[in-house]
Amino acid sequence: MSYATPEQFAAVNKASVETLLTIANTAFASAERLAALNLNTARAVLEDSVANAKALLAVKDVQELIGLQATLAQPAVEKAVAYSRSVYEIATQTQEELGKVAEGQFAEVNKTVATALDKAAKNAPAGSDVAVAAVKSAIAAANSAYDSMTKAAKQVAEIAEANVAAATSATVKAVGSGAAPKAKKAA
């Protein structure tokens, strides 16, 4: 039986550190994008609030106020939906990047197990071919299940993304159609 050499330990440690750095960089990049989005959104909300306050102060009667409310509602909803989409995009991209790291780790573990199994099979006593074949079959079944699960998860993510897009589009349309009649009545 062969034992791991210091070089093998060093290689495994190096790979682990690189994986952790990739995960940390992905998390920091995601946090940075979210922070920038939040800062820009806060700035835009402040600017919009000032503009809306000025517009409200300029209102002279109730009809003008009703019309102004209708015109202010649509952009606010659209901006909220755009913000939500951006957050969702950042989260989705981060999940995809972390998923790629996990898939890489899974592939590396499979390769290591297969190599160890082959070495063990070479040194195994006569008649252990059946046991080695059973273990290889179990590993193949686990890999197949993992692949199926990964494909299903990707399909679920795609369906969820389509549903989010449809829901946000419907929300914007509903607010737009609700604001339009009010504006017509006010005119």
C-alpha positions in Angstrom: 0.0 0.0 0.0 1.4 3.4 -0.9 1.3 6.4 1.5 0.7 10.0 0.6 3.9 11.9 0.0 4.6 15.4 1.3 4.3 16.7 -2.3 0.8 15.2 -2.5 -0.2 16.9 0.8 1.2 20.2 -0.5 -0.7 19.8 -3.8 -3.9 19.1 -2.0 -3.4 22.1 0.4 -2.5 24.4 -2.5 -5.7 23.3 -4.4 -7.8 23.9 -1.2 -6.3 27.3 -0.7 -7.0 28.2 -4.3 -10.6 27.0 -4.0 -11.1 29.0 -0.9 -9.6 32.1 -2.5 -11.9 31.6 -5.5 -14.9 31.4 -3.2 -13.8 34.4 -1.1 -13.2 36.5 -4.3 -16.6 35.5 -5.6 -18.3 36.5 -2.4 -16.4 39.8 -2.2 -17.2 40.6 -5.8 -20.8 39.9 -5.2 -20.9 42.0 -2.0 -19.1 44.8 -3.9 -21.7 44.7 -6.7 -24.6 44.7 -4.1 -23.0 47.6 -2.2 -22.6 49.7 -5.4 -26.2 48.9 -6.4 -27.5 49.9 -3.0 -25.5 53.1 -3.0 -26.7 54.0 -6.5 -30.2 53.1 -5.6 -30.1 55.2 -2.4 -28.7 58.2 -4.4 -31.5 57.8 -7.0 -34.2 57.5 -4.3 -32.9 60.7 -2.6 -32.9 62.6 -5.9 -36.4 61.3 -6.8 -37.7 62.2 -3.3 -36.4 65.8 -3.6 -37.9 66.1 -7.1 -41.2 64.6 -5.9 -41.3 66.9 -2.9 -40.8 69.9 -5.1 -43.5 68.7 -7.4 -45.9 68.2 -4.5 -45.1 71.7 -3.2 -46.1 73.1 -6.6 -49.5 71.5 -6.6 -52.3 74.0 -6.6 -55.5 71.9 -6.4 -56.8 68.4 -5.7 -57.1 67.4 -9.3 -53.5 68.3 -9.9 -52.5 66.3 -6.9 -54.4 63.2 -8.2 -52.7 63.5 -11.6 -49.3 64.0 -10.0 -49.8 60.9 -7.8 -50.6 58.8 -10.9 -47.5 60.0 -12.7 -45.2 59.4 -9.7 -46.4 55.9 -9.0 -45.3 54.3 -12.3 -41.6 55.3 -12.3 -41.3 54.4 -8.6 -42.6 50.8 -9.3 -40.4 50.5 -12.4 -37.4 51.5 -10.4 -38.2 49.1 -7.6 -38.7 46.3 -10.1 -35.4 47.2 -11.8 -33.6 47.1 -8.4 -35.1 43.7 -7.6 -34.0 42.4 -11.0 -30.5 43.6 -10.4 -30.3 42.0 -7.0 -31.7 38.8 -8.5 -29.1 38.9 -11.3 -26.2 39.4 -8.8 -27.5 36.5 -6.6 -27.9 34.2 -9.7 -24.5 35.0 -11.1 -22.9 34.4 -7.7 -24.7 31.1 -7.3 -23.6 30.0 -10.8 -19.9 30.9 -10.0 -20.0 29.0 -6.7 -21.8 26.1 -8.5 -18.9 25.9 -10.9 -16.4 25.8 -8.0 -18.4 23.0 -6.4 -18.6 21.1 -9.7 -14.9 21.4 -10.0 -14.3 20.1 -6.5 -16.7 17.2 -7.1 -14.9 16.3 -10.3 -11.5 16.4 -8.5 -12.8 14.2 -5.7 -14.1 11.7 -8.2 -10.8 11.7 -10.0 -9.0 11.1 -6.7 -11.3 8.3 -5.6 -11.0 6.7 -9.0 -7.2 6.8 -8.8 -7.2 5.5 -5.3 -9.6 2.7 -6.3 -7.4 1.7 -9.2 -4.3 1.6 -7.0 -6.2 -0.5 -4.4 -7.4 -2.8 -7.1 -3.9 -3.5 -8.3 -2.8 -4.4 -4.8 -5.9 -6.2 -3.8 -5.9 -9.9 -3.2 -7.1 -12.3 -5.9 -10.9 -12.6 -6.1 -11.6 -9.1 -5.0 -12.5 -8.0 -8.5 -16.2 -8.3 -7.7 -15.9 -5.9 -4.8 -13.9 -3.4 -6.8 -16.4 -3.6 -9.6 -19.2 -3.1 -7.1 -17.6 0.0 -5.7 -16.9 1.4 -9.2 -20.6 0.7 -10.0 -21.7 2.5 -6.9 -19.5 5.5 -7.7 -20.9 5.6 -11.3 -24.4 5.5 -9.9 -23.7 8.3 -7.5 -22.2 10.4 -10.3 -25.2 9.8 -12.5 -27.5 10.8 -9.6 -25.4 14.0 -9.1 -25.5 14.8 -12.8 -29.3 14.3 -12.8 -29.7 16.4 -9.7 -27.5 19.2 -11.2 -29.5 19.2 -14.4 -32.8 19.4 -12.5 -31.5 22.2 -10.3 -30.5 24.2 -13.4 -33.9 23.6 -15.0 -35.6 24.8 -11.8 -33.4 27.9 -11.7 -34.3 28.6 -15.4 -38.0 28.2 -14.7 -37.7 30.5 -11.6 -35.9 33.1 -13.6 -38.6 33.0 -16.3 -41.3 33.3 -13.6 -39.5 36.3 -11.9 -39.3 38.0 -15.3 -42.9 37.4 -16.0 -44.0 38.6 -12.6 -42.0 41.8 -12.7 -43.3 42.5 -16.2 -46.9 41.9 -15.1 -46.3 44.2 -12.1 -45.0 47.0 -14.2 -47.9 46.6 -16.7 -50.5 46.5 -13.9 -49.2 49.7 -12.3 -48.9 51.3 -15.8 -52.5 50.4 -16.7 -53.7 51.4 -13.2 -52.0 54.8 -13.4 -53.1 55.6 -16.9 -56.9 55.8 -16.2 -56.3 57.9 -13.1 -54.3 60.4 -15.1 -57.1 60.5 -17.8 -59.7 61.2 -15.1 -57.6 64.0 -13.7 -57.1 65.7 -17.0 
